[in-house]
Amino acid sequence: MKIKITSELPVASEVRPRIGGTYEVVGQQPNGNRTMYFIMVGSAQVGVFPNECEKLPEEEAGGDE
């Protein structure tokens, strides 16, 4: 699954994903009543909440999952 970042994440600038950038989800974890998605930015794993991104449809994500 891929996600598109829609807002600036409150993380260090060197691991902050680019707004509008598309990233492969490498893991998921339930967090209360929502799921946190994990992506890789450089060599760091970064957590992204659903309100900070949008899930991309398979065809838009390249369909390579």
PAMI-966649 format. One record per residue (C-alpha): x, y, z; residue in one letter. Coordinates in steps of 0.1 Angstrom, whole numbers, plus 5000, padded with zeros to 4 digits. Layout:
XYZA
...
//
This chain:
500050005000M
501250354993K
500250685009I
500551044999K
501551295026I
499051585030T
500451785059S
503751865076E
504751605101L
506151715135P
509451525131V
513051635127A
513651805093S
516151545082E
513451265084V
510451475075R
508551335045P
507751585017R
504151715015I
502751564983G
505251284984G
504250924978T
505650665002Y
505450285005E
503850175038V
506349935055V
504149865086G
500949955104Q
500049975141Q
496750035158P
496750345178N
493450395197G
490650405172N
492950475142R
495950315126T
499450465123M
501250395091Y
505050365090F
507150475060I
510950495054M
512450845050V
516150785043G
517150525068S
514550625094A
511150475100Q
508550755105V
504950715118G
502150885099V
498650925112F
495650895089P
494851265091N
498351345078E
498051145046C
495650975021E
495750615010K
496350584973L
494150354952P
496150054939E
496150174902E
497450524913E
500050364935A
501450174906G
499749844914G
503049684923D
502049564958E
//
